[in-house]
Amino acid sequence: MKLMQLVYLVSFFSVLIAFGYAVYLHLWVKRQPVSNQKIMEVSDLIHAGANTFMRKEYKVLAKFAGIAAIIILILLPSPIWQGEVTTNISMALAYLAGTVLSAIAGKIGILVATQANSRAAEGAGKGIKPAFLIGFRGGAVMGLAVVGFCLLGVMAVLWLTGDASILLGFSFGASSLALFAKAGGGIFTKTADVAADLTGKVELGIPEDDPRNPAVIADNVGDNVGDVAGMGADLFDSNVAAMASALVMAQSLDGGSGANTAMVFCYAAIGLLASIIGIVCARVGQNGSPTRALNSSTYTTTAIFMVLTAAATWLLPGFQWRIWGASAVGLIVGVVIGITTDYFTDDSKPIVQRVAHASQSGSAFTILSGISYGFISSLPAMVGIAVSALTAYKLCEPLGDGYALFGIAMAAVGMLSIVGMIISNDAYGPIVDNARGLAEMGGLGEETIRVADELDSAGNTVKAVTKGFAIGAAGLTVISLLGAYMSEVNESLAALGRELITGFDIMDPTVFFGILVGAAVPAVFSAMLMLGVDKNAQRMVAEIHRQFREIAGLKEGREGVKADYDSCINIATEGSLKELIPAGLMAIIATVAVGFIGGPSAIGGFLLGNITSGLLLALFMSNAGGLWDNAKKYIEAGHEGGKGSEAHKAAVTGDTVGDPFKDTAGPSINTQITVVSLVASLLSSLFAALSLFG
């Protein structure tokens, strides 16, 4: 059997196993008992609210995707009137396939997460062990669906077209949906979270998930649309982009042998199988640590991947040990980034405790200390990304021309190889967060709420780790996409008889122009998203005040009096859909403008500036937000004065600032970087032919 046929077969069977196990986990979650009527009622409200938002969001995104597909059909990879009709049709269909598969994975995640939350709440009444298993297995369905659809989609596109450059269209589809899904979900969830915290905990001093608060259901809905569907789309995008950039380079390096292309698929399939084994092994004792259990499963998956890929490299013809080393370096650095992120965001570690202690002096000190540690926390990850890129480059450089950048692409593939486990950990967070709220609203008692709080705190820590992992992987991916851009643009320059690009000289004024504009885009993009949260949250706060003022007995919690939850869900939905398009379009339009003004060299500078400032801002905001959130939870656990103290009020303010940092702007930036990198590659021939100064 030929090597590529064997690898396709292994990849296909790994996808089937992943889908089969995901169905089993879904059915297992559904079998878990839930009997509390109040919990079932609220869980249904969360499910309905999430579906309403997703339906409206996907309608908006379908219009955008339709317009984008028509533009791609007409112009990419070259104008359709030049005769390459089949290629243009393939590119447009690949783009639509990327958006559809990402959307389906998100929908599956929402379905299971909103079924798991009520069961995890009741499980918390029996202890940590059953509640943890329900939350984690519910999240694992999303993880397996995302990676399964990713590998299946990439494999199908390459098998049907035989042209790796068509994968850039598939990747752009995944990226454009991820950009809007993450931004839209982030604005929704933080609108509700900020409004609920300000009116509930700060103004009235009522608990976080008190059913009297009209924003409480919208807050729980937001956890799902932001951290399940949004983060799933984000990591689907990163994984597809990493594989696409690696396969574009692999195909040009193979020279007909197929060994490098086979290596990309083989490692991706092994990563999926390793994630399945890691999910099976995830366990926590009755009095164990959920954080330790989640981290241990990640380390187990990492070790399995390293061993299995080493065995494949040894057994299969044409596989290079240096390329295995590059992917291993990427994965190890990803784990190290996770460990350093954990140090800055875990409430059992000193940094969070210092911020909690600073909160005794007022909210200004909460903000100052959190921002400072947030900036410091970005250094290890930035250094890690730089070291892994440099090591992968130098490891693969002796293999020949083009292999150095391919090594960086394989480091990104390696870092994302265990993405099934990473998403499982991430989706666990919103499930147990919802479970904590349901336990409070269902009156399950203080001990159940305490158990749910412990699970939720682990979820916050691991979410911060997975965001760091996702941002680090995006950093390596976009460096490899820069290599893919150079390959694409050099083909166009060669056809035009112009000098090829071998690098980007920062003393070249067009390159420097691109760097400055590119560096500014992530800051403006972040500001637009957070202003969206600000404006939307103000509208929701006004609605909450209206309900407390006009609904008699709501504030006092009179029996039979209910808040109008739907009005807050509608405010969050309509506001987020209104705000999500402008920020994404701004990034895309800026890329196109720089390309047509400065040409291919300016775009190279634009991508360099965008990558550097984007990674720094994304890491800073994600880590600072996670730090503030867990500082608040640390105080609520009884430290530094406990709930209701001045330190608690200051920590709530810090968490309110951190919420749009960590759940709206921060994790959306890495998707923005990927999108502009793909736009640059897709439009490279137009930039080479038509530019003002290029």
Number of C-alpha atoms within 10 A of each C-alpha: 6 7 17 19 11 13 20 19 13 16 24 18 14 22 23 14 17 25 19 13 18 23 15 14 20 24 13 13 24 16 10 16 12 17 10 16 10 15 25 18 14 19 24 15 19 26 22 14 24 27 18 15 24 22 13 14 20 18 12 15 20 16 11 14 21 14 12 17 23 14 14 24 23 17 19 26 26 21 17 17 9 8 10 13 16 11 19 25 19 23 27 26 19 27 28 23 20 29 24 18 24 29 25 16 25 26 21 17 28 28 19 24 34 26 23 29 33 33 29 34 33 26 26 27 20 15 18 24 20 21 24 30 19 30 31 29 27 34 33 32 30 33 33 31 27 32 32 26 21 28 22 18 21 24 16 16 22 16 13 9 16 12 15 23 23 26 30 28 31 28 32 29 29 33 31 29 29 31 28 30 30 29 34 31 34 34 34 36 29 33 36 30 26 28 30 27 26 17 20 22 22 18 10 12 14 17 17 17 23 20 22 24 29 30 34 27 30 30 27 30 31 30 29 30 30 26 29 33 30 32 29 34 31 34 33 33 31 32 28 29 33 31 29 30 32 31 29 24 25 25 20 15 19 14 10 8 13 17 20 25 24 24 27 23 23 21 26 27 26 23 30 28 26 26 31 23 16 24 25 13 14 19 21 18 13 12 9 12 17 25 21 14 18 26 21 16 22 25 17 17 27 25 15 19 26 21 13 16 22 17 11 16 20 13 10 13 10 16 18 16 14 19 27 25 21 30 29 26 24 33 28 20 25 30 21 17 28 23 18 17 30 27 19 27 33 26 28 14 12 13 19 28 23 16 27 31 20 23 29 19 13 17 20 15 19 26 22 14 22 31 21 12 20 25 16 16 25 26 15 14 27 18 13 20 26 16 15 26 28 16 20 30 23 18 20 25 17 11 14 9 11 17 22 25 26 28 32 35 39 39 36 38 34 32 32 33 31 29 31 34 31 29 30 28 30 30 33 33 28 28 35 35 24 30 33 29 27 31 31 22 18 21 13 17 12 12 14 23 21 18 23 31 22 19 28 26 23 26 26 27 25 30 30 29 32 28 30 30 28 28 32 28 28 31 26 27 34 31 24 30 30 24 25 27 25 22 20 20 25 21 15 20 19 13 11 12 9 11 9 14 15 9 11 17 13 16 8 12 14 24 25 22 20 28 24 15 20 30 20 15 25 30 17 14 21 26 14 19 27 24 14 27 30 18 13 26 26 14 17 27 22 12 19 24 13 11 19 17 12 10 13 13 15 20 16 10 15 11 8 7 14 16 21 17 19 15 17 25 29 17 20 31 28 16 22 27 24 14 23 24 18 15 22 22 13 14 20 20 13 15 25 19 14 26 28 21 19 25 25 35 28 30 36 31 29 31 27 24 23 30 28 17 19 29 25 20 23 27 33 25 29 31 34 34 28 32 36 32 28 26 34 28 26 24 25 20 15 12 18 19 15 17 20 15 17 17 28 29 23 24 33 27 26 30 29 21 19 26 28 29 28 29 30 31 28 32 32 31 31 32 31 29 27 31 28 28 30 27 19 30 27 25 23 29 24 22 28 24 15 16 16 12 13 18
